[in-house]
Amino acid sequence: MVLAVALISLAPARLSGAPTAVEHDPSMQTFGEPSGVTQREPDITREDDSVTLYFRVSFQFTYDRVAVYYTTNGLEPFGTLGTGQVGTLVLSSAGGQVTFVRNESTMEGTRDWWKVTMPPGTRGYGQQIRYKIGAWDTGGGAEVQAAGGGTGYEYVNRLAWPGAGAGSANPGVGYPPVSFWKEEAMVGNNYINLMLDQNGTIFDIFYPGAGAWFGVATRNEGYAGGNDTFPPFTSGRGQMHVNQVMCGIRVEGLTYWMSNENGVGYDNVAQAYDPDSNTLHTTSRLSGGGNDISVSQTDFCPKGIAFPNDLDGNPNRGLYVKRIVLTNNAGSAKTVNFYAYGDFAINGGDGSDGMYQDSFASHGAMIAYDNAGGSSISRGEYNPRFAPNDYPKDVSVFLGTAMKKCDAVGGSSGTPATDSWRDTSTDSGQGWIGLQVTLDPGVPIEIDLCIAGGFKQGLFADVGDRQIRPAFDWFFANSMSAIQSQTDTYWENWLASGVTLDTPDETYDNLFKRGLLATALHLDGVTGAVAAGYHNGAYPFCWPRDAVYAAVCLARAGHLPEAAKVYEWMRDVAYRDNESWGKGFWKQKYTMDGHVVWPSPQIDETAVFPWGVYYQYLITGDLAFLGSHYSAVRDAAFTCSSNPGDPGLFPLLNYNPTERLMWSNNVWEDQYGFFIYSNANVVRGIEDAAAIAGALGNNADAMDFGNRADTIRGGLTDKLNANAEVTDISQLGIVYPFKVFDATSPQAVNYIDRINGVANDTTGNSHPLVNFTDDYGWLDLINRYWGDSYWGNGSPASPWGAGPWFLSTLWYGLYYAERADSTGDKFDIDNHKFHIDLCIDELGPVGFGAEQMAPACNPCTCPNCGSLLYPGQTDFVLQTAWPNAWESMSTFVDALMAFLDYSPNAPADSFIIEPKLPTGWNTLTYRGLRLGNKRFDVRCDETPGLNSHTLTNVTGGTLHYTTQLRVPTGSNVFAVTVDCQATASVFHAPTGRVQISGTMNAGAGTDTVIRAYYGLRGDFDLNAAVDMGDLPVFVDVLLGLDPDCVHEPIADMDGDGTLTGLDVQLFTDAIVP
């Protein structure tokens, strides 16, 4: 019940009789008030709104009382002459709540305007207020009422407008400001990717696919990072489709957005991935305003589920889900409003966006879209192709957001969020949907949010109806907890389907998994293209080189279907020009569906193709795969050793017969010349093309390609010996990954010495790439090349120029991992691990690497520490773009696989491994290694005096192996066994390498155990002496009481493979008293 208040208002002297009319039209302009003031103000009401009613009575002096009769429970009000019936409340002129405003002179006479402000008891969310208005003369006559058609006017209070929120000068109005904190995490499913900050706020939606499809672009290249920005001296953010999407909680009239600007609302913020999935968990506590509400956010994109079909029968995989669980830790219940807010910038900016609320099936979804067409230039937006080349945008991109309160945590049914900004706003760049919930003490409640995408080539208005509505039907009908479980199971199974790593430190195991899971997110589910990176608007495109590096990584790690899709994309999707021999070079950069974005010729973008295809063949043994790609391999071999047919390209790409080298753009795409890395890749690519031709019986091509490779190898050797090219980490490509020169060759040694600053170039310059000082937190990290200024831009705020890269630092270590095959003890492999560790120290909070590293001075003694725009984040040093495939995450996987050094040869059912355990690791296991259709495990164990490899034939079948056991240099290797039987081996004493070749036991699940013994025979306790302490074990072995054959070679004192009396005599003679 609402209290009735009676105030008396004295009316002017009146005429006898009764009023002619009482008029009230809630949506009409009020006479005498500013334009836009309606007779119910606001005409659409929200929770906590102060509502004013205006009405007109005709005519002056025909009445002396007015009243408003109302109810708050949705029932029709009844009252007369200022008195309400039971349940009807009254506001009256007699009580002073209904007040006279002004007169309105008309031809018929003077009419009176009145107003009343509805009391606080009418302002609750969801209240249905019904009212009638009456006027009468107390001297006699009937009351005249305005009754809105007879049963009363009515309005229902919508959810309160959330406003800018806590921390803003006017928190109840407008929209929240854009604000992020440590922008790093990403969730996705290969058909849609989203990036989130550490508070769980979305700042990028890559859709459709894993990156940019043709017609879709970001709003800028680069991002704003304090004074250090890219492009230089700008503040544009390179975001895709959104500026910000986030949730917020309104308690006691104040909204706390989860962007948590300046930390005004939430504390105890933490974020981490599920270790075996791409599901992200963010936790925090709403503490602002004295609240104590735990907030758990779980973000994922469904994977491995039955996706909902759109109205055209196609599955919509462009789905993202956020599960929010709220728990009130206070002692009493709290009623709160929960909002999902979206600030969209569809397809390159805000200028062409539209928005609407879809009321279909009570979804209440907020739909943002861009189907305006045009191009980057015509729309005045960022042009990924750069003028004068234009970028058409004749596509329709729709993103819908729906939300429900689940009836139970983990449940499927729930209440949709149907309140929205659209109730009272026509804004088409920002909006929100919301609902109200009551939080009982200690009782968790779940609210789920879903973003669904819709995309179509061409300009269409019904994409939301045809593609997004069915997706929301699915969302409202299903348990998102169950969908999350299916998604996590998919990723767990995906990891298990490939290689897994087990080291003594789970830091490396988790890095291996995160590297693979992050790399997987770069793969486009439709085309197979690989996005180079994210967060930077120039990077969600496909560079063929980056894609092939990722494919080789994935194949080595056992994920062969994903790797194969990369080569199919290059062969069938990515555009190439025609040449006399077939197709020409792969361009520098493509959309995910194969359209050219940057056309510059980088010859390594082409040379990687036969290298990658041949590796895929070596690990699969699939000759049909080789044959189906041979035409493109052949094209690549000719392209890498010929001039293009278009003479206009000669300044950019040509084969120089005098230099015997290819001229092209370099790997860093900032110079043209005869580059060492580019031509090392060319040699590797053409030699692999020759091997492919030979495997397919194309002997003429094989001979031709071999000759071409030999010629360019000669030119490359001369180029290396000239020692003139500026110091560049990519020069190590001659060793890793292309193995054109051995790591200990004079050429390789010279360039690693130059990188280390202990050798000069031909002009006497020492230009090292190792950071020898810690001025910017970069000690021992590795720069790209001498004089690199990328991203530092030479601005006064960036006196350091360019920072080191994850890729360059890992590349440096990978060279030493290769060299460790030819050097003794553990220095080189320890150096490799040391540089992995340096990169681990630079990772973001959820474990991503980036392209570049920003300064991290602590205390901050240099300008603009950290890499992000907002203050207080100087410890966040990911810079340029993140995560990346080749430039960070897949190379982490390669770096960890380098401890095994696996070389497959599936056509021969054979493999080579050269495991190298760094100091401190006494065991190392790789499970699920692939060789054709077979799988096997490798476990390496090192104990003083005995090192072993256990090879497990997981699937069964014939597997031939060559392995290298490492012992300390100078060791006496006295026995090598396979399954406790002496075996032939080759021992290289200077490096401590013991090489053994053989065939694994063929049964599924069987082990083949290879051991190398070193030290002294008879020294069971490994104290470098044969003494009485060894006697008990010797006796047990001699008498057959020791069930483990591992001790038999140690007891075999004469090394003849049998235990006899002579062994007893020799043991006795060796005992030291």
N, C-alpha and C positions, 0 to 999 in steps of 0.2 A: 504494500500500500504506500502511496505517496501522500505526504501531508498536504492538506489544503490550507492555504494562507489567504485570509481575507483582508484586503486593504481597501479603504474607502477613498474614492476620488470625487470631489465635488464637481459636478458638471455645471456649465453656465445655465442661466435662466432658459427654460425650455418652452416649447410649444406643447400643448396637450396632444395626446394621441400615442402613436407607436412608430418606431423606425420603419422605413420602407424596406431596407435591405441591409444585410451584413455580408460583406464580400471578402473573400480570401482565396487567392490563387498562389500556392506556394512557389511556383516557378516564375511568376511574373514580376516585373520591375516594381519596386515600391515608389510611389509618388513622393517626390521631394528628396529622395536619397540619391547618393552617387550612383552612376551607372553600374549595373551588375549586382546591386543589392536587391535581392528578391524578397518576396513576402514571407518566405521562410529562409532565414539566413543563418547558416548555409542551407541551401535547398536540399543538398544531400549531406546527411549528418554523419559524423564519426564519434566514436567513443571519446568522452571528455570534452566534446564541443559544447560551447555555450550557444544555445539555439534561441534566436529571436524571431518571434512571429509578428507580422504586421497585418492589420486588417482595416477595412473601411466600413463606416456606418453612415447610412443615408436616412434622414438628413439631420443637419444641426438642430438642436433643441427639441427633437422629437423623442428623446430618451434621456435617462440619467444614470443608467448602469450598463456595464459590459462585463462579461465573464468568459473565461476559457475553462471548459470541462475536459478533463483528460484522464486516461488510464495508462499504466506502465506495463500491463500484462497482456496486451493485445486484444482485450475485450472492448466492445463498443461502449463509449462513455454515454451516460444519461444524466441529465440535470436540467433544472429550470429555475429561473429567477435567482441564480446565484447559489443554489443548493444542489449538490450532487447526490445521486443515489448511491447505494452501498457499492463501494469499489471505485467510484468516480471521484476524482479530486478536482478542486476548483481553484483557479486564480481569478481575481476580480478587480475591477476598478475600485470597488469599495474597500478593498484591502491594500490598494496602492501598487500592486504588482503589475496591473494592466494600466498603462499610462497613456495620456493624450500626447500626440506628436504634433499634428498640424491640421489645418483646414485645407480643403481642396475645393476651389470655386468652379462650379460647372453651370451650364445653362439651366439645369434643372434645379439648382440650389447648391448650398454649401454642404460638403460632405466632410466627415471627420476621420482622421487616421489615428490609429492606436497601435501600441506595441506591448509585447510581453516577453520577458526572458524566462525560458523554462528553467526550473530549479535544478540543482545538482543531482537530485534523485532520478532525473530523466536521462542521465548521460552515460549509463553503463553500456558496455559492448553487448550487442545483440538485443537490446531492449526495443520492443515494438511500442512506440508511443502513438496513441490514437486520441484525437481531440476534436471538439466542436467549439464554436464561438457564438455567443449570444449577446443580444442587446435588448433592453426593455425600459419601460417607463414605470417607475414605482408608483406613479399616480394612477395607473390603470392601463389596460391594454395587454395584448399578448406579447410574449418574447419572440423575437425574430432570431433565427440561428443560421449560421453558415455551417453546414454539416458535411461538406465534401461528398455530395451525392446521397446524403441521408444517413450514412452510418459513421461518418466522421472522417477527418483527414488522418493520415498516418505517415509515420516514417520509422525506419529501423536504423539504429546506430551501427554503422560499419566500424571495422577495426580502426583504431587510432592511427593517424598518419605518423610514421616512425621518426621522420625528420633527420637532421644531420647527426643527432645523437650526442652522447656524453663527450665532453671536451670541446664542443663547438659553442660559439657565442650565442647562437639561437638554436638550441638542440632540437626543438620541436618542429622546425620548418625545413623545407628544402630536402636535400639529399646528402648522404655522407660524402665527405671528401675522399678522393683517391688516396689510399695509403697502403703501403706494403711493408712487410718485415721479413727479410731474408728470403728472397724469392728463389726457390730452388726446386721443390718437389714436382714430380710429374706422374700422372696416372693416365692409362690409355689401354687400348685394345687393338691397335693397328688400323682402326677405322675412325677413331677420334682420340685426340690427346689433349689433356688439360694440364696447365701448370698452376701450382698453388704456392702461396708463401707459408711461412712457418705458423701462421695463425689459421691456416686452412682457407684463406681467401684466394679465389680463382683470379688469375690475371692474364691467362691466355687460353683460348680454345682453338686447337688446330683441327679443322674440319672442312671438307670431308677428307678422310684418310689420315695418315700419320703426319702429313705436312701440307704444303700448298699445292693444290690442283690448279690446272689452268683456269684462269678467270678469277682466282682468289689470291689475295695478297694481304700483307700486314699493313699497319698504318704508318710504319716508318722502318728504316733500316737501323739496326743498333738499338740502343736503349740509353736512358739518361742515368748517369752515375756520378752525381755530385758535379765537381768541376771537370771531371774526366769523362767526356761523353763521346759518343760516336753516332752520327758524324760530328766533327769537331764543333764545339761551342753551340750546340743546340740542346734542346730539352725534350725532344720528341721521344716517345716510347714506341718501340717496335712491336706492338702487341697485335695479336690476331683475334679479331671478332669481338673482343670485350676490353673494356677498361678495368672492370672489377665486377665480380659476382661474389656475394658473401651472405651470411646469415647474421641475424641480430636478435637480441632479447630485450623486450621492454618491460621494465619493472617499475611500478609506482610512478608512471608517467614519464620515464626517461629510458631511451633506447641505448643499449650498449652493443655497438656493432663489433663483430668479431675480427674486424681489421685491427681493433685494439690500438687505435692511434694514440701514441704517447703513453701507452700502457694504462689508460684511465679506467678500463673495465675489467681486465682479466689478468690473473697471475698464474704461476705454475704452468706456463706454456711449455709443452714438449711435443716432439713430432718424431716419428720413426716409421719405416716400412716394416711390414711383415717380412721376416728374413727370406722367405721362400716365395714371395709373391710381389706383385706390383700394387698391392693394397696399402694405402697410407693411413696411419693412425695419428690423430692430433688430439691432445688432451689439454684442458685448461680449467680454470675456476673463475666464475663470475664473482668477483669480490667487490666491484664498484658499488657504491651506495650501501655498503654494509651487507651485501648479499653473500650467500655461500652456496652457489649452485655449481656442481661439477658438470663439465661439458666434454663429451667425447664425440669426436668426428671421425668417421671412417669413410674414406674416399676410394672409389674404384670405378673402372669401366668394365661392364660385364664381359666375360670371355668364357668360352666353352659351354654356352647355354643354348637353348632353343630361342633364337631371337624372334621378336614379333614381326609379322609381315605387315607391310603397308597395303594400301588399297589396290596397288598394282601387283601384289603377290610377291614383292621383293622383301627380304629380311632387312630390317633397320638395325644396323649394328652401331650406329652413331649414338650410343647411350652412355651416360655418366650418372653415377649414383653417389649421393652423400647420405650416410646414416648418422643421425645425431641422437645421442642419448643424454637426457638431462636428469640430474638427480639433485633434489633439494636437500641440502645437509642441515638446514635450519630446523628449529623445533616446531614451526607452524607452517601451514600450507601457504603457498604463494600462487596467485593467478598472474600469468605473464602472457605477453604477446610474443609470438615468434614470427620472424620475417625472413624471406629470401629476397634479396635486392640484386638487381642487375643494371649495370651501366654498360650498355653495349656499344660496340663500334664495328658493326658488321662489314667485313670485306674492305678494310682499309680506312675506315673513319666513321664519323657520326652523321655526315651530311646527307647520306642516302638511306638512313635507317627508318623503318617503320615499326610500330609496336601495336599490339592489341591483346585483349584478354579473351581467351577462347572459353566460352561457357558451355561448350558441347559436353554432354553427359556429366555436367557439374564438375568437370576437371578443374576449372578456374585457372587454367594454365596461362602464363605470361609468354607471349610469342614475340620475338624480335626478328626482323627480316630485312633483307636488302635484295630487291629484284628490280632495281632502277636501271640496270644496264649501264651503257657508256664505257668509258675507259679511264685508266689512271690519269691521263692528261686532261680529258674532258671534265673529269670530276675534281681535278686539282688535288689528287691524292698521290701518295708515294708510288713511284713507278719502279717496280723491280727490274725492268729492262733498261731503264735510263733513257731519257730523251736523246735524240729524236724518235727512237723506237718507242712505240706505245704498247700498252698492255690492256687488251679488252677485258671487260668485266660483264659479259652478257650471260650471267649465271644467276640463279636464284638460291640464296642461302637463308635458311630459316633455323632459328634456335629457340626451342620451347623449354620453359621451366615450370614444373609442377611439384606440388608438395602435399604430403599427407601426414596426419598424426595417426600412428598405428594404434589399434585397439589394445595391443600387447607388444612388449619388446620382442622383436623378431617376427611379429605377426604379419599377415598379408593385408587383412582388411583394415580400413581406417577412414578418417574424416579428411576430405580434400580441403586444401586452403583455397577458399573462393573469394575472400576479401582481397582487394588490390588497389593499386594506385589509380586504376582506370575509373573507379567509382567517382572520383572527384578531379581527375586530371586528364588532359589530352596529351601529355608529354609522350614523345616517341623516341627518346634517347635513353631514358632511365625509367625504371619502374620497380614495383615490388608486389609480392603476394604474401599473405599472412594468415595466421589463425591464432586462437587463444587457447591456452591450456592451463590447467590447475596442477601444480606440483605439490603433492602431499609429501610430508617429511619422509625421506629415505626411500621413496618409491620411484624407481627410474621410469621414464617415459621415452618413447622413441618417436622421432619425427624424421621422415625420409624426404629427400629432395631428388628429383630426376631432371637432367637436361637431356633432351632428345634433339637430334639434328635432322634437317631435311635439306636435300640438295638436288638441283636439277639444272642441266645445261639449258640455257634459254631463260626467258623471262615469264614467270608463272606466278599467279596469285594464290593457287590452291595447294601449294607444297605443304603448308602447315596442316591443312585438312587431310590430305591424302597420305602423308608420311608420318607426321608427328602425332596426330590424334590416336591412331592405333597403338603407337608406342606407349602413350599414356594409359590407354585401356589396360595394356599389359602391366604397367607400373602399379596401377591401383588394384589390380587383381592378384598380385604376387608378393611373396615375402622377399624383401630385399636382403634379409639375413640369409635366406636360402640361396639367393642369387650370388651373394658374396661368397658363400661356402663353395658353390660350384666354380666361381672365378678363381678362388684360391687353389682349389684342387687342380684346375687347369694349369696354373703356373707351376705348382709343385710337380705335377706330372711332366710338364715341359722341361723343367730343370732335370728331372730324373731321366728323361729320354736322351739326354746328352751326357757329357763328361761332368763328373763332380769331383771336387778337390777336398782333400782332408790333410791339413797341416797341423803341426803342434800348436798353432795359434789361430783361433777362429777368426781373428781379424782378416786374415788372408782368405779363409774359406768364404766369409761373408762378402768380401770384396769381389771374389770370383763370381759368386751368385749375383750380386748387384750389377756387376759389369755385364753379365749376360742378360739379365732381366731388363736393364736399361737399354742395351743394344736392341733387344727385341722390340722395344717401344718405337724405335726409329723406322721399323719396317712397315711399309704400306701394305695393308691387307688385300688390296685389290690388285695392284700392279707389281708389287715386289720391290719397288724402289726403296732407297734408304735415305731418310732425311739426315742431312749433315749434322744438324744441331738445332737448339731451341733458345728461347729467351731473347734472341736477337732476330730482328725481322728479316734479315737477309739469309738466314740459315735453314729454315724448314723447307729446303729444296734438295735436290739430289745432284751431287757431284759424283760422276762415275767412279773416280778413284776412291773416294771415301766408301762408296758402296761395295767395291770389290774387296777392299781391306776388311770391311765388316763381314763380307761373305766368307773370306778365307778364315777369319777368326771363328765364325759360326760353324763352318765345316770342321775345323780342327777340334772344336769343342763338341762335335757330334750332332749339330743341328743342320742336317743336310738339306731337308726340303726348303728351309728358309734361304740357305745359300744358293740353291739352284734357281730360286725365283729371281735373284738379282741378275743372273746371266740371261734369263729369259727376258727380263725388262730391258736389258741392254740390247739384246738381239732383236726384239719384236716391238718395243714401245718407244724407246728413246730415238728421236729423229737424228738422222745423219744425211749429209749430202751425197749425191751420186758421184762416183769417180770411174775412171776407165776400167779399174779392176773390180768394181763393185760399189761398196759404200765407203765413205771417207771417215774422218776422225769423229769421235764422240766429242760433243761440245763441253764447255766448261761446267755448265750448270743447267738443270732442267726442273720443270715442275714434276710432281710425283707421277703424272700421267704422260710424261715424255715430251712436253713442249719446251723449246729452247728458251732459256731466260738470259743467260750470258753466253755468247757464242765463241769466245776466244779459244784458240787452239792451245791446249796444254797437252803435249804428246803423251804424258804419263796417264792421262785420262783414257787413252786408247791402249797404251802398252800394257796396262794392268789386265786387260780382258783375257788374252791368252794365258797369262800367268795364273789368273784365278780359275779359268776353265780347266787348265791342266791340273791344278791342285785338286779341284773337285773330282777329276777323273782318278787321280792317285789315291784318293781316300774312299772313293766309291767303286772303282773298277768298272764303271758303267760306260761301255764303249758306245752304246746308242746315244747317251748324252753327248759324248764327244762328237759323234757324227752329226747330231742335230745342231751343233754350234760351230761346225767347221767353217761354213761360209763366212761367218762373222769373224772367226779367228784368222782366216786367210785375209780378209779385208784389213784386219788390224796389222798383220805382218807387212803388207804392202804399204799401208798408210804410215807405218813407223820407219819406213826406209825409202820413201819416194816423195816427189813433189806433188802438191795438190794440182788438180786440173785448172783451178781458178788462179790466174797469175796475180790477181789482187791479193791473194793470201800469202804470196811469197815473203813479204816482209815479216809475216807472223809465223809461218810454218814452212820449212823447206829442209830437204836433205842436201848437205854440202859435201860433194865428193872429195874436195880437198881436205877438209877437216875430218871427213868420214863420221860426221855427227849430225844429229837432227837439231835444227834451230826451232825453238818454240817458247811459249810462255812457261815460266818455271812452276814448280810445285806450289809456291806461295802466291802465284798469280800476280806478281808485282814487277816482273822484269822479263825481257826476252833475251835469249842467248843460247849458247851451246852448253847446257848445264849438265853437271856430273850426275845428279840424281836422275834427271829426265832420261839421259842416255843409258844409265845403268838399268833403268826400267825397260828401255827399248831393247837392250841386249837380252835381258831376262825374258821379255815378252816374245821376241822373235825366236830365241832358242826353244822356248816352250811351244811356240807354234810349229817349229820343226819337229819336236817330239810328238806333237799331236798328229801332224801329217804322217809321220812314220808309223804311229800306232794304227792309223786308218789305212795304211798302205799307199798313201799318196807320196811315193818316193821322190818324184821330181820336185814337188813343193818342199819336201823335207830337205833335199840337198840345196835348193835355192835359198830357203830361209836360213839354213845353217851358214851358208856363205855370207849372206847379208849380216847375220849376227856377228860372225867373225870379223868382218870388215869394221863394223861399228865398235866392236870390242877393241880393235886396234886403235881407232880414233879416241876411244875413252881412255885407254891406257896412256896415250900421249897427253891427253887433257889432264889426267891425274898427275903425270910426271912433270908437267909444266908448273904445277903448284901455284897457279895464279888466281884461281877462283876464290872469292871472298869466303872466309870460314863460315860453314853452314852445316847445321846438324844433319840435313838431308844427305850430305856426302857419305854418311855412314850407310846409306842405302846400298852401296856397293857390297856391303857385308850382310846387313839385315835390312829388309827381308830378302833381297834378290840374290845374294850369294854369288855375285859375279866375281868377287875377289875374296880370298881367304882373310880372316880377321888378322892374321899375322903377316900378311903380305906387306911389302914395303909401302905400297900405296895406302893401304888402310892404316898402317901404323903412323905414317906421316900425318894423315888428316886427324886421327884421334889425338895425336900429340899437339897439333895446332889447336884443336878444340880445348885441350887441357892447358894451353899456353906455354908449352915447352918446346915448340917448334915454330918457325916463322914461315911466311909465304915467300914467294920468289923475290919479292922486293924488300924483304927483311922485316916486314911487319909482324908483330905478335898480336893476334886478334882472338883471344880465347872466348869461349862461350860459357864456361863455368863461372858462376858468381862466387868470387873469392872473398867478398865482404858481405856483411849482414845489414847494410844500411836500410834495406827495405824488406827484411825478412826473407831474403832469397838465397841465403848461404847454401852453396853447392847445387842449387837448381840450375837448369841449363836453358840458355837463351836459344832462339831460333837461328839467327845468323848475325854476324857482326854488322852493327849499324841499323838493326831493326828498330823502326819507330812506330810500328803498327799499334794503334789504340792510344799510345801515349800522346800522339799527335803533336809533339813538340810544344805543347802549351806551357805557360809558366807554372801551372798547377801540376804539371807532370814532368818534372826535371829528369826523371829516370828514363824517359823514352818508353820503350816497350818492356814488358815484364817477361819472365820465362814462361814456357808452355808446359803443360802436362805431357803433351806428345814429345817434345824435344827432350825432356828429362827422362821419360821412359825409353825413348829411342837410344839415348846415350847408354842406359843400363842394358838394353837388349844387345848392343854391340858387345859389351863385356860378357854377357851370357853366351854369345857365340864364341868369343875368344876363350872362354873357360874350357872349351873342348881341347884347346891346344896348350893350356898352361896348367901348372901344378897347383895342388892345394886349393884353397877356397877364396883367394883374394878377388878374382874376377867375378865369381858368382855372388860373393858378399857385396861387391860394388853394385851389382845389379839390384840386389835386394835393398841395399841402402837407398837407392834412388826410387824404388817403389815406396819405401817408407817415407821419403821426403814428400812424395806426391800424396800419400795418405794423410800426412799432416796438413795438406792444403785443401783437402776435400771439404765440401759444404756439410752442414749439420746432418743431412740425411744420406750423405755418402756419394754425392755426385762430384765428378771432376768437370773441368771446363776446358776451353781452348787455352786461355791465358790466365796468369795469376797476377792479381793486383798487389800493391805494396801492403804489408802487414806489420808496420812498425809498432812496437809495444814497449814503452809508451810511444805514442805517435809523434815521431820527430820529423816526419816528412809530410808534405801537403797531401790532403785527400787520401787518407788511408782507407783501405777497403775498396769495394767496387760499386756500392749501391747508392741510390739517390738520397735515401733518408738517413738522418744522423743516428749515431749510436751503434753502427754496424761495422766498425773498423776491423772486426775479426773475420768478416766474410770477404774472401778474396777471389771467388770465382769471377772471371772477367771475360768479356767479349761474347761468348755464347756457352750455354750449358743446358742440359748435358749434351755431349757429343758422342757420336759413334767412334769413328777412327781417332779423333783428336783427344779422346780421353777414355771412354768406357770400354770399347772393344780392345783398345791397346792395353788396358789393365789386364784383361783376360789373356791376351797374347803374352804379356810379361809374366803372368803366373804359369802359363803353359810352358814357358821357356825353361823352367826348372826341370821339366821332363824331356824337352827337346825331341818331340815326336815327329818322325818322318814316315808317312804311310806309303805303301806300294801295293794297293789292293789288287791290281792285275796279277801280281805274283804272289798274292796271299802272304805278303811279308811286310815287316816294319822294322825301323831302327829307332831305338831310344837311347839317349845319352843323359840320364838323370844326373843332376848336380844339386846336392843339398847344401844350402848355406850354413854357416856356423850357427849352432844353436838348434838346428833341426836334426833330430835323430831318426825321423820317419817322415814319409811323404807318400800319399796314396792318390792315385787317379783312378776313378771308376767309370766304366762305360765308354772307354775309347772305341772309336768306330774304325772298322776296316772292311769295306764292302758291306755285306749284310751280317757281319760278325761283330761281336763286342767282347772286349777283354778289359781286365783291370791290371794295374801295376802298383805294387807296394814296394817302396824302397826303405830299407832299414840300415842304419849305421850304428854299430857298437864297436868299442875298441877291440881290434883283432878280427872282426868279422863284419863284413858288409854283404847285404843280400838284396835280391830282387825277387819278389813273388809275382808271377804272371798267372792270372786267373782267366781261364777260357770260359767266359760267361755263357756264350751261346753254343759252344762246341764247334768242331770243324778244324780244318788244317790252318795253322797260323805259324809262319816262320818268323823268327826274331833274330835281331842282332842288338845286343845291349852292351853298355859300358858300365862296369862297376868302378867306382873311384876309391882309391886308398891313399893315405898320406904318401907324398913323395918320399922316396928313400926307404919305403917299407919292403920287407921281405915277404913276398907273396908265396906261400908254400903249398897252397892247395886251392883248386877251383872245382866246384862240384855243381852238378845239376841233379836235383832230387837225390842228393847224397852220393851220387856216383861221380867219380873223377871225370873231368871233361877237358877237351882241348880249349886253349885260350891263347890270346896274344896280350902280353903285358908290356906297356910302354912306361918304363920306370920314371923318366923325367916328368911325366904328367900324372903318374899314378893311375893310369887307365888300364883296366882289364877288360878286354873285348871277348865276348862269347857269342857264338851264333848257334842256333839250333831250331828245333820244332817243338812247339808247346804240346803238352798232353791234349789230346783231341776231345776228350769227353766234356760235356757241358758241366760247368762248375768245378772242373779239376784245376789244381794248382801245378805250376812248374816253378820250383824254387832253385834259384841260382845263387851260389855263395862264393865269396872270395875270402880266404883266410890269410891273414898276414901277422907277422911277429915271429914267435918261437913255437915250434911243435912242442907239445907237452905243457905249455903255459895256459892252463885252464882258467886261472884266476886273473890273468892279464896284468901281472905285475912285472913283466919284462924279465922274468926268471922262471926256470923250472925248479920248484922246491917242494918241500913236504906238503905245502898247502894244496898242491895239485894232485897229490897221491890218491885221495879218496875218489875223485872223479875218474882218474885213470883206471883204477881198479874196477869201478863200476862198469866202465866201458869195456874193459877187457873181459869181464865175466858176463857181459850181456845184460847187466842190471840197469843200464841207462837206456830207457826206451827211445830216447831222441837221438837220431843218427847224426845230429849236428856236431857232436863231440868226436865222432870217429876220425875225421881227418886230423884233428889235433892230437889224438892218441897214436896215430899212424906215424911213428917216429922216423921210419925209413922211407915213407912216402910211396910204398909199393902197392897201396890200396887194400892191404889185408893186415889184420892184427895177429902178430906172431910173437914168439919168444924173443926174436931180435928186437922188436919194439920195446919189450920189457927191459932188455939189457940196455938199449939206448936211453930209455927213460931213466933207468937207475944211474947210468953214467952222467946224465945231465943234471941230476938233482944237486943243488947247491946246499950244503949243510947250513 
